[in-house]
Amino acid sequence: MKANSAEAAAEKEGLFSQLLALKRPFWMVNIMEMLERLAYYGVRVVIPIYIAQADEIGGLHFTQTEKGIIFFWWAIFQSITPMFSGGFADRYGFKKTIAVSVAIKVLGYVLMATQRDFWPFLIGCCVLAFGTAIFKPGVQGTLVQSLNKKNSSVGWGTFYMLVNIGGFLGPPLAHFLYGISWPAVFYGCAIIVSLNFLMLFTYKEVESGDEKKGSPFRVLMITARELMNFRLAVFIVIMSGFWLMFMQLFDMLPNFIVDWVDSTAMVKGLGLPEWMQQYHSDRGPQVSQEWLINANPGLIVLAVVFVSHLVARMRRVHSITLGITVASVGLLLAGFTTSGYICLAGILVFSLGEMMSSPKMNDYLGVIAPPGKKGLYMGFANIPQGVGWGVGSLLAGRVYDLQGDKANLAIDYLARNYGITDVTRPEAMDTLQRVANLSAEQATQLLWNTYDPYTLWYQFAAIGFASALGMWLYARWVRRYEEPDV
């Protein structure tokens, strides 16, 4: 017993010692991921507004349900494809798959910039998603090969921090670019992601450990066989519930903030500069939704390495369980009132839960992956996100159309109370204010009190809590099969 304790103590090196021990390939793929995320979140944080916000100038003005359909297929292509592209990354090499993915992503951004009809725009989103799906296993496979059990927690935390630096810089980039035009957002992000072609020359190939032989069909057969692992399948199902809840921060909350959250007091009380504001002619200056959401990557950049170091002493599945629970509370808090301050507090609580759960999911799969199948298992890490995001998109689109979309609720109120039925979404709020002789704030409060849109968050938080319970039961079950430090 003493020998085991001494061995465990020896493995727990200090935070800075572990960081200094990380090798060049680790840092190179982190920079590549940071650039990719900068471009990706430059689009991702504003695209719910571009697609479906009723009063967005230059937007597509699709319905929330149509937005959900777009995100569903985006999720399928981005998160299910790595089931197979992960195996191909192991087989054909990480650098080759990264190079192919960057070219596809550039094409996706260009299509999104030029297409405004539903199906062509959807195809552009799917092309971008397909390129992202090929990109991830190559980067994450390199990362896993650069880590070991002693430094994997800090390594994944560092990776998550650098990823979120890209995510943090994405919203101000988007805010600047769509000040020029909406197409400029997509073209600008295409240029940024193409910088990774240069990064490919900065490090040597990292071997996957897999045999470099066999047909593509053999690779697919290996992938299918690994998915039949019952423990892996149960883990994927549980984490799918977490991702269903998780993605609503990025898919539904931006529209909810623009529709309902009043952050005028934050602008005045904190003295926020104009480049963090979105001015509404009828509501005055508001904190732009991308900057409120940006509190998520901002806190992660500051705290994730430290949090990862703290939870390194916990079993990975225990950290995931706690993180899912905290994130679910945060999501509920973010949409509970119209207060900008409370919304921000909810986003910060959510971010704390994310730091304890999301990096640990990749960490856990990397540790339990068999030799030579690191890229494959990193591909599997995207399946829960794909399933949860895809199902959640269809659910959230329909739910928000019925319970949360302010323009739709204004149309319903006009029909029920004034018999007016020929109003379009872009003109709904102006019509309600004119007919009812209300200010924008009064009309918003009227709809809030009448329809209780905050209740739409209850079902998503409940799914999160159910996933946390499932992970707790899973942790008890797998204890007998895994080493104590897993």
Contacts in CASP RR format, 6 or more apart in sequence:
PFRMAT RR
TARGET T0000
AUTHOR 0000-0000-0000
METHOD contacts of the structure
MODEL  1
MKANSAEAAAEKEGLFSQLLALKRPFWMVNIMEMLERLAYYGVRVVIPIY
IAQADEIGGLHFTQTEKGIIFFWWAIFQSITPMFSGGFADRYGFKKTIAV
SVAIKVLGYVLMATQRDFWPFLIGCCVLAFGTAIFKPGVQGTLVQSLNKK
NSSVGWGTFYMLVNIGGFLGPPLAHFLYGISWPAVFYGCAIIVSLNFLML
FTYKEVESGDEKKGSPFRVLMITARELMNFRLAVFIVIMSGFWLMFMQLF
DMLPNFIVDWVDSTAMVKGLGLPEWMQQYHSDRGPQVSQEWLINANPGLI
VLAVVFVSHLVARMRRVHSITLGITVASVGLLLAGFTTSGYICLAGILVF
SLGEMMSSPKMNDYLGVIAPPGKKGLYMGFANIPQGVGWGVGSLLAGRVY
DLQGDKANLAIDYLARNYGITDVTRPEAMDTLQRVANLSAEQATQLLWNT
YDPYTLWYQFAAIGFASALGMWLYARWVRRYEEPDV
8 485 0 8 1.000
11 149 0 8 1.000
11 150 0 8 1.000
11 485 0 8 1.000
12 150 0 8 1.000
12 312 0 8 1.000
12 313 0 8 1.000
13 21 0 8 1.000
13 150 0 8 1.000
13 151 0 8 1.000
14 309 0 8 1.000
15 154 0 8 1.000
15 305 0 8 1.000
15 306 0 8 1.000
15 309 0 8 1.000
18 150 0 8 1.000
18 151 0 8 1.000
18 154 0 8 1.000
18 155 0 8 1.000
19 154 0 8 1.000
19 158 0 8 1.000
19 305 0 8 1.000
21 151 0 8 1.000
22 146 0 8 1.000
22 147 0 8 1.000
22 151 0 8 1.000
22 155 0 8 1.000
22 158 0 8 1.000
23 146 0 8 1.000
24 203 0 8 1.000
25 142 0 8 1.000
25 145 0 8 1.000
25 146 0 8 1.000
25 203 0 8 1.000
25 204 0 8 1.000
25 206 0 8 1.000
26 142 0 8 1.000
26 143 0 8 1.000
26 146 0 8 1.000
26 147 0 8 1.000
26 155 0 8 1.000
28 199 0 8 1.000
28 202 0 8 1.000
28 203 0 8 1.000
29 138 0 8 1.000
29 139 0 8 1.000
29 142 0 8 1.000
29 143 0 8 1.000
29 146 0 8 1.000
29 203 0 8 1.000
30 143 0 8 1.000
30 158 0 8 1.000
30 159 0 8 1.000
30 162 0 8 1.000
30 163 0 8 1.000
31 162 0 8 1.000
31 199 0 8 1.000
32 98 0 8 1.000
32 139 0 8 1.000
32 196 0 8 1.000
32 199 0 8 1.000
32 200 0 8 1.000
33 139 0 8 1.000
33 159 0 8 1.000
33 162 0 8 1.000
33 163 0 8 1.000
34 162 0 8 1.000
34 163 0 8 1.000
34 165 0 8 1.000
34 166 0 8 1.000
35 166 0 8 1.000
35 192 0 8 1.000
35 193 0 8 1.000
35 195 0 8 1.000
35 196 0 8 1.000
35 199 0 8 1.000
36 105 0 8 1.000
36 132 0 8 1.000
36 135 0 8 1.000
36 139 0 8 1.000
36 193 0 8 1.000
36 196 0 8 1.000
37 163 0 8 1.000
37 164 0 8 1.000
37 166 0 8 1.000
37 167 0 8 1.000
37 170 0 8 1.000
38 166 0 8 1.000
38 167 0 8 1.000
38 169 0 8 1.000
38 170 0 8 1.000
38 173 0 8 1.000
38 189 0 8 1.000
38 192 0 8 1.000
39 105 0 8 1.000
39 109 0 8 1.000
39 188 0 8 1.000
39 189 0 8 1.000
39 190 0 8 1.000
39 192 0 8 1.000
39 193 0 8 1.000
40 132 0 8 1.000
40 167 0 8 1.000
40 189 0 8 1.000
40 193 0 8 1.000
41 166 0 8 1.000
41 167 0 8 1.000
41 170 0 8 1.000
41 171 0 8 1.000
41 174 0 8 1.000
41 297 0 8 1.000
42 167 0 8 1.000
42 170 0 8 1.000
42 171 0 8 1.000
42 173 0 8 1.000
42 174 0 8 1.000
42 177 0 8 1.000
42 185 0 8 1.000
42 189 0 8 1.000
43 109 0 8 1.000
43 112 0 8 1.000
43 128 0 8 1.000
43 174 0 8 1.000
43 185 0 8 1.000
43 186 0 8 1.000
43 189 0 8 1.000
44 250 0 8 1.000
45 167 0 8 1.000
45 170 0 8 1.000
45 171 0 8 1.000
45 174 0 8 1.000
45 250 0 8 1.000
45 254 0 8 1.000
45 290 0 8 1.000
45 293 0 8 1.000
45 294 0 8 1.000
46 171 0 8 1.000
46 174 0 8 1.000
46 175 0 8 1.000
46 178 0 8 1.000
46 185 0 8 1.000
46 254 0 8 1.000
46 290 0 8 1.000
48 67 0 8 1.000
48 250 0 8 1.000
48 251 0 8 1.000
48 252 0 8 1.000
48 254 0 8 1.000
48 255 0 8 1.000
49 56 0 8 1.000
49 59 0 8 1.000
49 254 0 8 1.000
49 255 0 8 1.000
49 258 0 8 1.000
49 289 0 8 1.000
50 56 0 8 1.000
50 59 0 8 1.000
50 60 0 8 1.000
50 178 0 8 1.000
50 182 0 8 1.000
50 185 0 8 1.000
51 59 0 8 1.000
51 60 0 8 1.000
51 62 0 8 1.000
51 66 0 8 1.000
51 67 0 8 1.000
51 70 0 8 1.000
52 60 0 8 1.000
52 61 0 8 1.000
52 62 0 8 1.000
52 63 0 8 1.000
52 64 0 8 1.000
52 66 0 8 1.000
52 67 0 8 1.000
52 255 0 8 1.000
53 59 0 8 1.000
53 61 0 8 1.000
53 255 0 8 1.000
53 258 0 8 1.000
54 61 0 8 1.000
54 405 0 8 1.000
54 406 0 8 1.000
54 407 0 8 1.000
54 425 0 8 1.000
54 426 0 8 1.000
54 428 0 8 1.000
54 429 0 8 1.000
55 407 0 8 1.000
55 426 0 8 1.000
55 429 0 8 1.000
58 182 0 8 1.000
59 182 0 8 1.000
60 116 0 8 1.000
60 121 0 8 1.000
61 425 0 8 1.000
61 426 0 8 1.000
62 70 0 8 1.000
62 118 0 8 1.000
63 401 0 8 1.000
63 425 0 8 1.000
64 255 0 8 1.000
64 396 0 8 1.000
64 397 0 8 1.000
64 398 0 8 1.000
64 400 0 8 1.000
64 401 0 8 1.000
64 405 0 8 1.000
64 408 0 8 1.000
65 397 0 8 1.000
65 398 0 8 1.000
65 401 0 8 1.000
66 118 0 8 1.000
67 251 0 8 1.000
67 393 0 8 1.000
67 397 0 8 1.000
68 251 0 8 1.000
68 393 0 8 1.000
68 394 0 8 1.000
68 396 0 8 1.000
68 397 0 8 1.000
69 122 0 8 1.000
69 393 0 8 1.000
69 394 0 8 1.000
70 121 0 8 1.000
70 122 0 8 1.000
70 125 0 8 1.000
70 393 0 8 1.000
71 251 0 8 1.000
71 389 0 8 1.000
71 390 0 8 1.000
71 393 0 8 1.000
72 390 0 8 1.000
72 391 0 8 1.000
72 392 0 8 1.000
72 393 0 8 1.000
72 394 0 8 1.000
73 122 0 8 1.000
73 125 0 8 1.000
73 126 0 8 1.000
73 129 0 8 1.000
74 125 0 8 1.000
74 126 0 8 1.000
74 128 0 8 1.000
74 129 0 8 1.000
74 389 0 8 1.000
74 393 0 8 1.000
75 129 0 8 1.000
75 247 0 8 1.000
75 385 0 8 1.000
75 386 0 8 1.000
75 388 0 8 1.000
75 389 0 8 1.000
75 390 0 8 1.000
75 393 0 8 1.000
76 129 0 8 1.000
76 386 0 8 1.000
76 390 0 8 1.000
77 126 0 8 1.000
77 129 0 8 1.000
77 130 0 8 1.000
77 133 0 8 1.000
78 129 0 8 1.000
78 130 0 8 1.000
78 131 0 8 1.000
78 132 0 8 1.000
78 133 0 8 1.000
78 382 0 8 1.000
78 385 0 8 1.000
78 386 0 8 1.000
79 133 0 8 1.000
79 382 0 8 1.000
79 383 0 8 1.000
79 384 0 8 1.000
79 385 0 8 1.000
79 386 0 8 1.000
79 387 0 8 1.000
79 389 0 8 1.000
79 390 0 8 1.000
80 133 0 8 1.000
80 382 0 8 1.000
80 383 0 8 1.000
80 386 0 8 1.000
80 387 0 8 1.000
81 129 0 8 1.000
81 130 0 8 1.000
81 133 0 8 1.000
81 134 0 8 1.000
81 382 0 8 1.000
82 133 0 8 1.000
82 134 0 8 1.000
82 136 0 8 1.000
82 137 0 8 1.000
82 378 0 8 1.000
82 379 0 8 1.000
82 380 0 8 1.000
82 381 0 8 1.000
82 382 0 8 1.000
82 383 0 8 1.000
83 223 0 8 1.000
83 227 0 8 1.000
83 379 0 8 1.000
83 380 0 8 1.000
83 382 0 8 1.000
83 383 0 8 1.000
84 219 0 8 1.000
84 220 0 8 1.000
84 223 0 8 1.000
85 97 0 8 1.000
85 133 0 8 1.000
85 134 0 8 1.000
85 136 0 8 1.000
85 137 0 8 1.000
85 379 0 8 1.000
86 97 0 8 1.000
86 137 0 8 1.000
86 138 0 8 1.000
86 223 0 8 1.000
86 375 0 8 1.000
86 376 0 8 1.000
86 378 0 8 1.000
86 379 0 8 1.000
87 137 0 8 1.000
87 210 0 8 1.000
87 219 0 8 1.000
87 222 0 8 1.000
87 223 0 8 1.000
87 373 0 8 1.000
87 375 0 8 1.000
87 376 0 8 1.000
87 379 0 8 1.000
88 97 0 8 1.000
88 137 0 8 1.000
88 216 0 8 1.000
88 219 0 8 1.000
89 97 0 8 1.000
89 134 0 8 1.000
89 137 0 8 1.000
89 138 0 8 1.000
89 141 0 8 1.000
89 208 0 8 1.000
89 375 0 8 1.000
90 141 0 8 1.000
90 208 0 8 1.000
90 209 0 8 1.000
90 210 0 8 1.000
90 219 0 8 1.000
90 372 0 8 1.000
90 373 0 8 1.000
90 374 0 8 1.000
90 375 0 8 1.000
90 376 0 8 1.000
91 208 0 8 1.000
91 210 0 8 1.000
91 212 0 8 1.000
91 214 0 8 1.000
91 219 0 8 1.000
92 212 0 8 1.000
93 138 0 8 1.000
93 205 0 8 1.000
93 208 0 8 1.000
93 212 0 8 1.000
94 137 0 8 1.000
94 138 0 8 1.000
94 139 0 8 1.000
94 141 0 8 1.000
94 142 0 8 1.000
94 205 0 8 1.000
94 206 0 8 1.000
94 208 0 8 1.000
95 200 0 8 1.000
95 205 0 8 1.000
97 134 0 8 1.000
97 135 0 8 1.000
97 137 0 8 1.000
97 138 0 8 1.000
98 134 0 8 1.000
98 135 0 8 1.000
98 138 0 8 1.000
98 139 0 8 1.000
98 196 0 8 1.000
98 200 0 8 1.000
99 197 0 8 1.000
99 200 0 8 1.000
100 131 0 8 1.000
100 134 0 8 1.000
101 131 0 8 1.000
101 132 0 8 1.000
101 133 0 8 1.000
101 134 0 8 1.000
101 135 0 8 1.000
102 135 0 8 1.000
102 193 0 8 1.000
102 194 0 8 1.000
102 196 0 8 1.000
102 197 0 8 1.000
104 127 0 8 1.000
104 128 0 8 1.000
104 130 0 8 1.000
104 131 0 8 1.000
104 134 0 8 1.000
105 128 0 8 1.000
105 131 0 8 1.000
105 132 0 8 1.000
105 135 0 8 1.000
105 190 0 8 1.000
105 193 0 8 1.000
106 190 0 8 1.000
106 193 0 8 1.000
106 194 0 8 1.000
107 127 0 8 1.000
108 124 0 8 1.000
108 125 0 8 1.000
108 127 0 8 1.000
108 128 0 8 1.000
108 131 0 8 1.000
108 190 0 8 1.000
109 128 0 8 1.000
109 186 0 8 1.000
109 187 0 8 1.000
109 188 0 8 1.000
109 189 0 8 1.000
109 190 0 8 1.000
109 193 0 8 1.000
110 186 0 8 1.000
110 187 0 8 1.000
110 190 0 8 1.000
111 120 0 8 1.000
111 121 0 8 1.000
111 123 0 8 1.000
111 124 0 8 1.000
111 127 0 8 1.000
111 128 0 8 1.000
112 121 0 8 1.000
112 124 0 8 1.000
112 125 0 8 1.000
112 128 0 8 1.000
112 186 0 8 1.000
113 182 0 8 1.000
113 183 0 8 1.000
113 185 0 8 1.000
113 186 0 8 1.000
113 187 0 8 1.000
113 190 0 8 1.000
114 183 0 8 1.000
115 121 0 8 1.000
115 123 0 8 1.000
115 124 0 8 1.000
133 382 0 8 1.000
136 378 0 8 1.000
136 379 0 8 1.000
136 382 0 8 1.000
137 375 0 8 1.000
137 376 0 8 1.000
137 378 0 8 1.000
137 379 0 8 1.000
138 375 0 8 1.000
138 378 0 8 1.000
140 362 0 8 1.000
140 375 0 8 1.000
140 378 0 8 1.000
140 379 0 8 1.000
140 381 0 8 1.000
141 206 0 8 1.000
141 208 0 8 1.000
141 374 0 8 1.000
141 375 0 8 1.000
141 378 0 8 1.000
142 206 0 8 1.000
143 155 0 8 1.000
143 156 0 8 1.000
143 159 0 8 1.000
143 378 0 8 1.000
144 366 0 8 1.000
144 369 0 8 1.000
144 374 0 8 1.000
144 375 0 8 1.000
144 377 0 8 1.000
144 378 0 8 1.000
145 206 0 8 1.000
145 207 0 8 1.000
145 208 0 8 1.000
145 209 0 8 1.000
145 374 0 8 1.000
146 206 0 8 1.000
147 155 0 8 1.000
147 156 0 8 1.000
149 367 0 8 1.000
149 485 0 8 1.000
152 363 0 8 1.000
152 366 0 8 1.000
152 367 0 8 1.000
153 308 0 8 1.000
153 309 0 8 1.000
153 311 0 8 1.000
153 312 0 8 1.000
153 360 0 8 1.000
153 363 0 8 1.000
154 305 0 8 1.000
154 308 0 8 1.000
154 309 0 8 1.000
154 312 0 8 1.000
155 308 0 8 1.000
156 308 0 8 1.000
156 359 0 8 1.000
156 360 0 8 1.000
156 362 0 8 1.000
156 363 0 8 1.000
157 304 0 8 1.000
157 305 0 8 1.000
157 307 0 8 1.000
157 308 0 8 1.000
157 359 0 8 1.000
158 305 0 8 1.000
158 308 0 8 1.000
159 359 0 8 1.000
160 300 0 8 1.000
160 304 0 8 1.000
160 308 0 8 1.000
160 355 0 8 1.000
160 358 0 8 1.000
160 359 0 8 1.000
161 300 0 8 1.000
161 301 0 8 1.000
161 304 0 8 1.000
161 305 0 8 1.000
164 296 0 8 1.000
164 297 0 8 1.000
164 298 0 8 1.000
164 300 0 8 1.000
164 301 0 8 1.000
164 304 0 8 1.000
165 297 0 8 1.000
165 301 0 8 1.000
166 297 0 8 1.000
167 294 0 8 1.000
167 297 0 8 1.000
168 294 0 8 1.000
168 297 0 8 1.000
168 298 0 8 1.000
168 300 0 8 1.000
168 301 0 8 1.000
171 288 0 8 1.000
171 290 0 8 1.000
171 291 0 8 1.000
171 293 0 8 1.000
171 294 0 8 1.000
172 275 0 8 1.000
172 290 0 8 1.000
172 291 0 8 1.000
172 294 0 8 1.000
173 189 0 8 1.000
173 192 0 8 1.000
174 185 0 8 1.000
174 290 0 8 1.000
175 275 0 8 1.000
175 288 0 8 1.000
175 290 0 8 1.000
175 291 0 8 1.000
176 275 0 8 1.000
177 184 0 8 1.000
177 185 0 8 1.000
177 188 0 8 1.000
177 189 0 8 1.000
178 184 0 8 1.000
178 185 0 8 1.000
208 372 0 8 1.000
208 374 0 8 1.000
208 375 0 8 1.000
209 371 0 8 1.000
209 372 0 8 1.000
209 374 0 8 1.000
210 372 0 8 1.000
210 373 0 8 1.000
222 373 0 8 1.000
222 376 0 8 1.000
223 376 0 8 1.000
226 232 0 8 1.000
226 373 0 8 1.000
226 376 0 8 1.000
226 377 0 8 1.000
226 380 0 8 1.000
227 233 0 8 1.000
227 380 0 8 1.000
231 478 0 8 1.000
231 481 0 8 1.000
232 368 0 8 1.000
232 380 0 8 1.000
234 474 0 8 1.000
235 364 0 8 1.000
235 365 0 8 1.000
235 474 0 8 1.000
236 380 0 8 1.000
236 383 0 8 1.000
236 384 0 8 1.000
236 387 0 8 1.000
237 384 0 8 1.000
238 384 0 8 1.000
238 467 0 8 1.000
238 470 0 8 1.000
238 471 0 8 1.000
238 474 0 8 1.000
239 320 0 8 1.000
239 361 0 8 1.000
239 384 0 8 1.000
239 467 0 8 1.000
239 471 0 8 1.000
240 383 0 8 1.000
240 384 0 8 1.000
240 386 0 8 1.000
240 387 0 8 1.000
240 388 0 8 1.000
240 391 0 8 1.000
241 384 0 8 1.000
241 387 0 8 1.000
241 388 0 8 1.000
241 463 0 8 1.000
241 464 0 8 1.000
241 466 0 8 1.000
241 467 0 8 1.000
242 320 0 8 1.000
242 324 0 8 1.000
242 327 0 8 1.000
242 357 0 8 1.000
242 384 0 8 1.000
242 464 0 8 1.000
242 467 0 8 1.000
242 468 0 8 1.000
242 471 0 8 1.000
243 384 0 8 1.000
243 385 0 8 1.000
243 386 0 8 1.000
243 387 0 8 1.000
243 388 0 8 1.000
243 389 0 8 1.000
244 387 0 8 1.000
244 388 0 8 1.000
244 389 0 8 1.000
244 390 0 8 1.000
244 391 0 8 1.000
244 392 0 8 1.000
244 395 0 8 1.000
244 460 0 8 1.000
244 463 0 8 1.000
244 464 0 8 1.000
245 324 0 8 1.000
245 327 0 8 1.000
245 328 0 8 1.000
245 331 0 8 1.000
245 460 0 8 1.000
245 461 0 8 1.000
245 463 0 8 1.000
245 464 0 8 1.000
245 467 0 8 1.000
246 327 0 8 1.000
246 354 0 8 1.000
246 358 0 8 1.000
247 385 0 8 1.000
247 388 0 8 1.000
247 389 0 8 1.000
247 392 0 8 1.000
247 393 0 8 1.000
248 331 0 8 1.000
248 392 0 8 1.000
248 396 0 8 1.000
248 457 0 8 1.000
248 460 0 8 1.000
249 293 0 8 1.000
249 296 0 8 1.000
249 331 0 8 1.000
249 334 0 8 1.000
249 347 0 8 1.000
249 350 0 8 1.000
250 293 0 8 1.000
251 389 0 8 1.000
251 392 0 8 1.000
251 393 0 8 1.000
251 396 0 8 1.000
252 396 0 8 1.000
252 397 0 8 1.000
252 400 0 8 1.000
253 289 0 8 1.000
253 293 0 8 1.000
253 331 0 8 1.000
253 334 0 8 1.000
253 335 0 8 1.000
253 347 0 8 1.000
254 289 0 8 1.000
254 290 0 8 1.000
254 293 0 8 1.000
255 400 0 8 1.000
255 405 0 8 1.000
256 335 0 8 1.000
256 400 0 8 1.000
256 404 0 8 1.000
256 453 0 8 1.000
257 263 0 8 1.000
257 289 0 8 1.000
257 292 0 8 1.000
257 293 0 8 1.000
257 343 0 8 1.000
258 289 0 8 1.000
259 404 0 8 1.000
259 405 0 8 1.000
259 406 0 8 1.000
259 444 0 8 1.000
259 453 0 8 1.000
260 335 0 8 1.000
260 338 0 8 1.000
260 404 0 8 1.000
260 406 0 8 1.000
260 444 0 8 1.000
260 448 0 8 1.000
260 453 0 8 1.000
261 286 0 8 1.000
261 289 0 8 1.000
261 292 0 8 1.000
261 335 0 8 1.000
261 338 0 8 1.000
261 339 0 8 1.000
261 340 0 8 1.000
261 343 0 8 1.000
262 283 0 8 1.000
262 286 0 8 1.000
262 338 0 8 1.000
262 339 0 8 1.000
262 340 0 8 1.000
262 441 0 8 1.000
262 444 0 8 1.000
263 286 0 8 1.000
263 287 0 8 1.000
263 292 0 8 1.000
263 340 0 8 1.000
263 343 0 8 1.000
264 283 0 8 1.000
264 284 0 8 1.000
264 285 0 8 1.000
264 286 0 8 1.000
265 339 0 8 1.000
265 340 0 8 1.000
265 341 0 8 1.000
266 272 0 8 1.000
266 287 0 8 1.000
266 340 0 8 1.000
266 341 0 8 1.000
266 344 0 8 1.000
267 277 0 8 1.000
267 285 0 8 1.000
267 286 0 8 1.000
267 287 0 8 1.000
272 287 0 8 1.000
276 287 0 8 1.000
276 288 0 8 1.000
276 291 0 8 1.000
277 285 0 8 1.000
277 286 0 8 1.000
277 287 0 8 1.000
277 288 0 8 1.000
278 285 0 8 1.000
278 286 0 8 1.000
278 287 0 8 1.000
278 288 0 8 1.000
278 289 0 8 1.000
279 285 0 8 1.000
279 286 0 8 1.000
280 286 0 8 1.000
280 440 0 8 1.000
282 429 0 8 1.000
282 433 0 8 1.000
282 439 0 8 1.000
282 440 0 8 1.000
283 440 0 8 1.000
283 441 0 8 1.000
283 444 0 8 1.000
287 340 0 8 1.000
292 340 0 8 1.000
292 343 0 8 1.000
292 344 0 8 1.000
292 347 0 8 1.000
293 347 0 8 1.000
295 344 0 8 1.000
295 347 0 8 1.000
295 348 0 8 1.000
295 351 0 8 1.000
296 347 0 8 1.000
296 350 0 8 1.000
296 351 0 8 1.000
296 354 0 8 1.000
298 351 0 8 1.000
299 348 0 8 1.000
299 351 0 8 1.000
299 352 0 8 1.000
300 351 0 8 1.000
300 354 0 8 1.000
300 355 0 8 1.000
303 352 0 8 1.000
303 355 0 8 1.000
304 355 0 8 1.000
304 359 0 8 1.000
307 352 0 8 1.000
307 355 0 8 1.000
307 356 0 8 1.000
308 355 0 8 1.000
308 359 0 8 1.000
311 319 0 8 1.000
311 356 0 8 1.000
311 360 0 8 1.000
314 322 0 8 1.000
315 475 0 8 1.000
315 484 0 8 1.000
315 486 0 8 1.000
316 360 0 8 1.000
316 363 0 8 1.000
316 364 0 8 1.000
316 367 0 8 1.000
316 486 0 8 1.000
317 364 0 8 1.000
317 471 0 8 1.000
317 474 0 8 1.000
317 475 0 8 1.000
317 478 0 8 1.000
318 475 0 8 1.000
319 356 0 8 1.000
319 357 0 8 1.000
319 360 0 8 1.000
320 356 0 8 1.000
320 357 0 8 1.000
320 360 0 8 1.000
320 361 0 8 1.000
320 364 0 8 1.000
320 471 0 8 1.000
321 468 0 8 1.000
321 471 0 8 1.000
321 472 0 8 1.000
321 475 0 8 1.000
322 353 0 8 1.000
322 356 0 8 1.000
322 357 0 8 1.000
322 468 0 8 1.000
323 352 0 8 1.000
323 353 0 8 1.000
323 354 0 8 1.000
323 355 0 8 1.000
323 356 0 8 1.000
323 357 0 8 1.000
323 468 0 8 1.000
324 353 0 8 1.000
324 357 0 8 1.000
324 464 0 8 1.000
324 467 0 8 1.000
324 468 0 8 1.000
324 471 0 8 1.000
325 353 0 8 1.000
325 464 0 8 1.000
325 465 0 8 1.000
325 468 0 8 1.000
326 349 0 8 1.000
326 350 0 8 1.000
326 352 0 8 1.000
326 353 0 8 1.000
326 356 0 8 1.000
327 349 0 8 1.000
327 350 0 8 1.000
327 352 0 8 1.000
327 353 0 8 1.000
327 354 0 8 1.000
327 357 0 8 1.000
327 464 0 8 1.000
328 461 0 8 1.000
328 464 0 8 1.000
328 465 0 8 1.000
328 468 0 8 1.000
329 349 0 8 1.000
329 350 0 8 1.000
329 461 0 8 1.000
330 346 0 8 1.000
330 347 0 8 1.000
330 349 0 8 1.000
330 350 0 8 1.000
330 353 0 8 1.000
331 346 0 8 1.000
331 350 0 8 1.000
331 457 0 8 1.000
331 460 0 8 1.000
331 461 0 8 1.000
332 457 0 8 1.000
332 458 0 8 1.000
332 461 0 8 1.000
333 342 0 8 1.000
333 345 0 8 1.000
333 346 0 8 1.000
333 349 0 8 1.000
333 350 0 8 1.000
334 342 0 8 1.000
334 343 0 8 1.000
334 345 0 8 1.000
334 346 0 8 1.000
334 347 0 8 1.000
334 350 0 8 1.000
334 457 0 8 1.000
335 342 0 8 1.000
335 343 0 8 1.000
335 346 0 8 1.000
335 454 0 8 1.000
335 457 0 8 1.000
336 342 0 8 1.000
336 454 0 8 1.000
336 457 0 8 1.000
337 343 0 8 1.000
337 454 0 8 1.000
338 444 0 8 1.000
338 445 0 8 1.000
338 448 0 8 1.000
361 381 0 8 1.000
361 384 0 8 1.000
362 378 0 8 1.000
362 381 0 8 1.000
364 486 0 8 1.000
365 377 0 8 1.000
365 378 0 8 1.000
365 380 0 8 1.000
365 381 0 8 1.000
366 374 0 8 1.000
366 377 0 8 1.000
366 378 0 8 1.000
367 486 0 8 1.000
368 377 0 8 1.000
368 482 0 8 1.000
368 486 0 8 1.000
369 375 0 8 1.000
369 376 0 8 1.000
369 377 0 8 1.000
369 378 0 8 1.000
396 460 0 8 1.000
399 456 0 8 1.000
399 459 0 8 1.000
400 456 0 8 1.000
401 408 0 8 1.000
402 408 0 8 1.000
403 451 0 8 1.000
403 453 0 8 1.000
403 455 0 8 1.000
403 456 0 8 1.000
404 451 0 8 1.000
404 453 0 8 1.000
404 456 0 8 1.000
405 425 0 8 1.000
406 428 0 8 1.000
406 429 0 8 1.000
406 444 0 8 1.000
406 447 0 8 1.000
406 453 0 8 1.000
407 425 0 8 1.000
407 426 0 8 1.000
407 428 0 8 1.000
407 429 0 8 1.000
408 425 0 8 1.000
408 428 0 8 1.000
409 447 0 8 1.000
409 450 0 8 1.000
409 451 0 8 1.000
409 453 0 8 1.000
410 423 0 8 1.000
410 428 0 8 1.000
410 429 0 8 1.000
410 431 0 8 1.000
410 432 0 8 1.000
410 443 0 8 1.000
410 447 0 8 1.000
411 423 0 8 1.000
411 425 0 8 1.000
411 428 0 8 1.000
412 451 0 8 1.000
413 432 0 8 1.000
413 446 0 8 1.000
413 447 0 8 1.000
413 450 0 8 1.000
414 420 0 8 1.000
414 421 0 8 1.000
414 423 0 8 1.000
414 428 0 8 1.000
414 431 0 8 1.000
414 432 0 8 1.000
414 435 0 8 1.000
415 421 0 8 1.000
418 435 0 8 1.000
418 436 0 8 1.000
420 431 0 8 1.000
420 435 0 8 1.000
423 431 0 8 1.000
429 440 0 8 1.000
429 443 0 8 1.000
432 438 0 8 1.000
432 443 0 8 1.000
432 447 0 8 1.000
433 439 0 8 1.000
433 440 0 8 1.000
433 442 0 8 1.000
433 443 0 8 1.000
436 443 0 8 1.000
436 446 0 8 1.000
438 446 0 8 1.000
447 453 0 8 1.000
448 454 0 8 1.000
END
